[in-house]
């Protein structure tokens, strides 16, 4: 990575950027987040979920260790107030302080094969961590707005990616957005989040018993599936039908020359053999379900 001028990038506003500090911060977060933070070292980040007692998804977040007793909890789309309320509800006698820095924080996604230390060497501070935008290599940088303004002259305007392009890349990579694709009514496994957001070997956390039962069962009744369609992009979320029966809901979509590509939560037992669905009751079969990620 020679400099930032040759790097595609995307500006974004985090929905949550919380700083969690205190002597008990690591132990506390370990008991709240679905993934294992026990071995998390400074300048490293773990992606995980916050669940309710029934194992349903409340929020997702990146937990980054920025100091011995200091962590950042960052989310693309899950709201800061929801994450903070959930965490503070379980602070009993813990030495833990949560500070909301969302309004003062900005994000930049850098699409580059360069490693962490090479990328951060071009940036004036802030926090850098691997993202979940696409299947390709990219980094997320969180920093105060003044630092973003400092690097802006170094970025090539023609390489800035739009929100639509970012959504297109995410859908193509079959990565669920929380809570748009998988939210409070859904289980992590329905979106394939059990593969990289859940540890089945760590200690207790809220929703762990449900996750253990799901692992033992080995399957769920619904699944987030990619699809393509030869029809105009509908208003989201949009119901999907097999004949007269609604079998799912389109959660995310981007327009294509032929129609649209998207991600839909589908009840598996009702998927027809040809994997064709309609946007209206007994309507034309304009939607084709693809294989999951």
Secondary structure, 3 states (H helix, E strand, C coil): CCCHHHCEEEEECCCEEEEEECCCHHHHHHCCCCCCCCCCCCCCEEEEEEECCCCEEEEEEEEEEEECCEEEEEECCCCHHHHHHHHHCCCCCCCCEEEECCCCEEEEEEECCCCHHHHHCCCCCCEEEECCCCCCCCEEEEEEHHHHHHHHCCCCHHHECCHHHHHHHHHHCCCCCCCCCCCCCCEHHHHCCCCCCCCCCCCCCCCHHHHHHHHHHCCCCEEEEEEEECCCCCCCCEEEEECCEEEEEEEEEEECCCCEEEEEEEEHHHCCCCCEEECCCCCCCCEEECCCC
